[in-house]
Amino acid sequence: MTVVAGKTVSTGTITLTPLSTFGIVTGTVFNATTGAPISGATVAVGSIPFTATTDTNGNFRLDGFTQGFEILVIKAPGFSSAMKGVTAVAGETVSAGTIALTPLPTASTGTGTVTNAGTAAPLSGATIGGTGFSTTTDNNGNFTLTGLPPGPQTLTISRSGFTPETKAVTVEAGKTLSAGTIAMTPLPTFGMITGTVTNARTGAPLSGATVGMGSTSLTTTTDINGNFTLAGVPSGPEELLSVTASGFSPATKGVTVVEGETVSADTIALLPVILIR
């Protein structure tokens, strides 16, 4: 070619003739489970530094393949790799045939134990779940989750009488994940007390009387019929209700609160205060 000063000269098209010691290898990569072609799979030659990528139909073509026997290494994301031996012939196209790749397991298993944070005792019947999976703990507080999708997951743990818990985990495809021990905090247990306050001399109901629980700051007042309801009272052994009203002597009444139930304190009669002049 002749180069002209200050100008761009085109060399035109240059055709390269393959050496007689090279050939071409073709083939197809597909999913061993579904039979569908795999696009984007990489086909590498063991001792030659060049690769090919499968097209949308799973086909590949390796040009300039050295004559003789070579091992093809085939890889694709989400699949186990495979190898295939092929013998190239100089100046010819040889087919490696179809190469099947097996999908990697996508679901995993998770295990763990749920306990009572207060006593460390195992909790049976606790529910552990997430998006698309759920199970419950056995008598020893143990659980096994199957079908966990890979990637970051949030386990939600719930049980009646306990504060719900969450635990973030990362699931690896095809592996068993240990969530360890998950301790649940017992919920405070509450009940409710009802009753009626009356005038001890006349039996008439007393409205506006104050009713409180000695060991708590809970108080309420009686309605026009002398009735009261004291809610949110911690369950436990017998506690004393204190009842006061203007013009009456205060009184107390022992009540045992049962978790989740309404307990009646019955009728509490207050004696009128007698003024001596």
C-alpha positions as CSV (number, residue, x, y, z in Angstrom):
1,M,0.0,0.0,0.0
2,T,1.1,3.6,-0.6
3,V,0.8,6.1,2.2
4,V,-0.1,9.7,1.2
5,A,1.0,12.5,3.5
6,G,-1.9,14.0,5.6
7,K,-4.4,11.5,4.3
8,T,-6.1,8.3,5.5
9,V,-5.5,5.4,3.3
10,S,-7.7,2.2,3.5
11,T,-6.1,-1.2,3.4
12,G,-9.4,-2.7,2.3
13,T,-10.4,-6.2,3.4
14,I,-7.7,-8.6,4.3
15,T,-8.6,-12.3,4.3
16,L,-6.8,-14.8,6.4
17,T,-6.5,-18.4,5.3
18,P,-6.7,-21.0,8.1
19,L,-3.6,-23.1,8.5
20,S,-4.1,-26.7,7.5
21,T,-3.5,-27.9,11.1
22,F,-6.7,-26.3,12.5
23,G,-10.3,-27.3,12.4
24,I,-13.7,-26.2,13.8
25,V,-15.7,-27.7,16.7
26,T,-19.4,-27.1,17.1
27,G,-22.0,-28.3,19.6
28,T,-25.1,-27.6,21.7
29,V,-25.5,-27.1,25.4
30,F,-28.8,-27.8,27.1
31,N,-30.5,-28.2,30.5
32,A,-30.4,-31.8,31.6
33,T,-33.6,-31.5,33.6
34,T,-35.9,-29.6,31.1
35,G,-34.1,-30.2,27.8
36,A,-34.2,-26.5,27.1
37,P,-31.1,-24.9,25.4
38,I,-28.8,-22.9,27.6
39,S,-27.7,-19.5,26.2
40,G,-24.6,-17.7,27.6
41,A,-22.8,-20.9,28.6
42,T,-19.0,-20.7,28.3
43,V,-17.2,-23.4,26.4
44,A,-13.4,-23.4,27.0
45,V,-10.7,-25.6,25.5
46,G,-8.4,-27.2,28.0
47,S,-5.0,-26.4,26.6
48,I,-5.9,-23.6,24.2
49,P,-6.5,-20.1,25.5
50,F,-9.8,-19.4,23.7
51,T,-13.5,-19.8,24.5
52,A,-16.9,-19.6,22.9
53,T,-20.3,-18.6,24.2
54,T,-23.5,-20.4,23.3
55,D,-26.2,-18.5,21.5
56,T,-29.9,-18.3,22.2
57,N,-30.3,-21.8,20.9
58,G,-27.5,-23.2,23.0
59,N,-25.2,-23.6,20.0
60,F,-21.5,-22.8,20.0
61,R,-18.6,-22.8,17.5
62,L,-14.9,-22.9,18.1
63,D,-12.8,-21.8,15.2
64,G,-9.0,-22.4,14.9
65,F,-9.2,-25.6,17.0
66,T,-5.8,-27.3,17.1
67,Q,-5.9,-30.7,15.4
68,G,-6.0,-33.6,17.9
69,F,-7.8,-34.5,21.1
70,E,-8.9,-31.8,23.6
71,I,-11.2,-31.5,26.6
72,L,-14.0,-29.0,26.5
73,V,-15.0,-27.4,29.8
74,I,-18.6,-26.1,29.8
75,K,-19.9,-23.7,32.5
76,A,-23.1,-21.7,33.0
77,P,-24.5,-19.8,36.0
78,G,-26.8,-22.0,38.1
79,F,-25.5,-25.2,36.6
80,S,-22.9,-27.8,37.5
81,S,-20.0,-27.6,35.1
82,A,-19.3,-30.5,32.6
83,M,-16.5,-31.7,30.4
84,K,-16.6,-33.3,27.0
85,G,-13.7,-34.8,25.0
86,V,-13.5,-34.0,21.3
87,T,-11.0,-34.8,18.5
88,A,-10.5,-32.0,16.0
89,V,-9.6,-32.7,12.4
90,A,-7.5,-30.2,10.4
91,G,-9.6,-28.4,7.8
92,E,-12.9,-30.0,9.0
93,T,-15.8,-29.2,11.2
94,V,-16.3,-31.7,14.0
95,S,-19.4,-31.8,16.2
96,A,-19.1,-32.3,20.0
97,G,-22.7,-33.2,20.0
98,T,-25.1,-32.2,22.8
99,I,-23.7,-31.4,26.2
100,A,-26.1,-31.6,29.2
101,L,-25.6,-29.4,32.3
102,T,-27.4,-30.3,35.5
103,P,-29.1,-27.4,37.4
104,L,-27.7,-26.7,40.8
105,P,-30.1,-27.1,43.8
106,T,-31.9,-23.9,44.4
107,A,-33.7,-24.8,47.6
108,S,-32.0,-25.3,50.9
109,T,-32.8,-26.5,54.4
110,G,-32.8,-24.6,57.7
111,T,-32.6,-25.9,61.2
112,G,-32.6,-24.4,64.7
113,T,-34.1,-24.4,68.2
114,V,-36.6,-22.1,69.9
115,T,-36.4,-21.6,73.7
116,N,-38.0,-19.5,76.5
117,A,-35.7,-16.6,77.2
118,G,-36.7,-16.6,80.8
119,T,-36.2,-20.2,81.6
120,A,-34.1,-21.5,78.7
121,A,-36.7,-24.3,78.3
122,P,-37.4,-25.5,74.7
123,L,-40.6,-24.1,73.2
124,S,-42.8,-26.5,71.3
125,G,-45.5,-25.2,68.9
126,A,-43.6,-22.1,67.9
127,T,-44.1,-21.1,64.2
128,I,-41.1,-20.3,62.1
129,G,-41.7,-18.9,58.6
130,G,-40.9,-16.6,55.8
131,T,-41.9,-16.0,52.2
132,G,-43.1,-19.3,50.8
133,F,-42.0,-21.5,53.8
134,S,-43.2,-22.3,57.3
135,T,-42.9,-25.0,60.0
136,T,-43.4,-25.4,63.8
137,T,-41.1,-26.6,66.6
138,D,-41.3,-30.1,68.0
139,N,-41.5,-31.1,71.7
140,N,-37.8,-30.3,72.0
141,G,-38.1,-26.8,70.5
142,N,-36.3,-28.0,67.3
143,F,-37.4,-27.1,63.8
144,T,-36.5,-28.0,60.2
145,L,-37.4,-25.7,57.3
146,T,-37.3,-27.0,53.8
147,G,-37.6,-25.3,50.4
148,L,-35.6,-22.2,51.5
149,P,-34.8,-20.0,48.5
150,P,-31.1,-18.9,48.3
151,G,-30.1,-15.4,49.3
152,P,-30.9,-13.1,52.3
153,Q,-34.0,-14.3,54.2
154,T,-35.8,-13.1,57.3
155,L,-37.2,-15.8,59.7
156,T,-40.2,-14.8,61.7
157,I,-40.8,-16.7,64.9
158,S,-44.1,-16.5,66.8
159,R,-45.9,-18.3,69.6
160,S,-48.8,-17.5,71.8
161,G,-47.7,-15.8,75.0
162,F,-44.4,-14.7,73.7
163,T,-43.0,-11.6,71.9
164,P,-42.5,-12.3,68.2
165,E,-38.9,-12.5,67.0
166,T,-37.1,-12.1,63.7
167,K,-33.8,-13.4,62.6
168,A,-31.9,-12.4,59.4
169,V,-30.0,-15.3,57.7
170,T,-28.3,-15.8,54.4
171,V,-29.2,-19.1,52.6
172,E,-26.7,-20.8,50.3
173,A,-28.2,-22.8,47.4
174,G,-28.3,-26.5,48.2
175,K,-26.9,-26.3,51.7
176,T,-28.3,-26.7,55.2
177,L,-28.4,-23.5,57.2
178,S,-28.3,-23.5,61.0
179,A,-30.3,-20.6,62.6
180,G,-28.9,-21.6,66.0
181,T,-30.9,-21.0,69.1
182,I,-33.7,-18.4,69.1
183,A,-34.8,-17.2,72.5
184,M,-38.4,-15.8,72.9
185,T,-39.3,-13.4,75.6
186,P,-42.6,-14.2,77.5
187,L,-45.3,-11.6,77.3
188,P,-46.5,-10.1,80.5
189,T,-49.7,-11.9,81.5
190,F,-52.8,-9.9,82.3
191,G,-56.3,-10.4,83.6
192,M,-59.3,-8.2,84.5
193,I,-61.2,-7.5,87.7
194,T,-64.8,-6.5,88.0
195,G,-67.0,-5.7,91.0
196,T,-69.5,-3.5,92.7
197,V,-69.1,-0.9,95.5
198,T,-72.0,-0.2,97.8
199,N,-73.0,1.7,100.9
200,A,-72.7,-0.8,103.8
201,R,-75.6,0.7,105.7
202,T,-78.2,1.2,102.9
203,G,-76.9,-1.2,100.2
204,A,-77.1,1.6,97.7
205,P,-74.5,1.6,94.9
206,L,-71.7,4.1,95.3
207,S,-70.7,6.0,92.1
208,G,-67.3,7.7,91.8
209,A,-65.6,5.4,94.3
210,T,-61.9,4.8,93.5
211,V,-60.7,1.2,93.0
212,G,-57.0,0.5,92.8
213,M,-54.6,-2.5,92.9
214,G,-52.1,-2.2,95.7
215,S,-49.0,-3.4,93.9
216,T,-49.6,-1.4,90.7
217,S,-50.6,2.1,89.6
218,L,-53.8,0.9,88.1
219,T,-57.0,2.7,89.2
220,T,-60.6,3.1,88.1
221,T,-63.8,4.6,89.4
222,T,-67.3,3.1,89.8
223,D,-70.1,4.1,87.5
224,I,-73.6,5.3,88.5
225,N,-74.5,1.7,89.4
226,G,-71.4,1.3,91.6
227,N,-69.8,-1.1,89.1
228,F,-66.1,-1.1,88.1
229,T,-63.8,-2.8,85.7
230,L,-60.0,-2.8,86.3
231,A,-58.2,-4.0,83.2
232,G,-54.6,-4.9,82.5
233,V,-53.9,-6.4,85.9
234,P,-50.9,-8.7,86.1
235,S,-51.8,-12.3,86.9
236,G,-50.3,-13.9,89.9
237,P,-51.0,-14.6,93.6
238,E,-53.7,-12.8,95.6
239,E,-53.4,-9.0,95.6
240,L,-55.4,-6.4,97.6
241,L,-57.8,-4.1,96.0
242,S,-58.1,-0.8,97.8
243,V,-61.5,1.0,97.6
244,T,-62.0,4.6,98.7
245,A,-64.9,7.1,98.5
246,S,-65.5,10.5,100.0
247,G,-67.5,10.2,103.2
248,F,-66.8,6.5,103.6
249,S,-64.1,4.5,105.4
250,P,-61.7,2.8,102.9
251,A,-61.8,-0.9,102.4
252,T,-59.7,-3.7,100.9
253,K,-60.5,-6.9,99.1
254,G,-58.2,-9.8,98.2
255,V,-58.4,-11.0,94.6
256,T,-56.3,-13.5,92.6
257,V,-56.0,-12.6,89.0
258,V,-55.9,-15.3,86.3
259,E,-54.1,-14.8,83.0
260,G,-56.5,-13.9,80.2
261,E,-59.6,-14.2,82.4
262,T,-62.1,-11.8,84.1
263,V,-62.3,-12.3,87.9
264,S,-65.1,-10.9,90.0
265,A,-64.4,-9.1,93.3
266,D,-68.1,-9.4,94.0
267,T,-69.6,-6.6,96.2
268,I,-67.4,-4.4,98.3
269,A,-69.3,-2.5,101.0
270,L,-68.0,0.8,102.4
271,L,-69.1,2.1,105.8
272,P,-70.2,5.7,106.0
273,V,-68.0,7.9,108.1
274,I,-69.9,9.1,111.2
275,L,-69.1,12.6,112.2
276,I,-69.2,13.3,116.0
277,R,-69.8,16.8,117.1
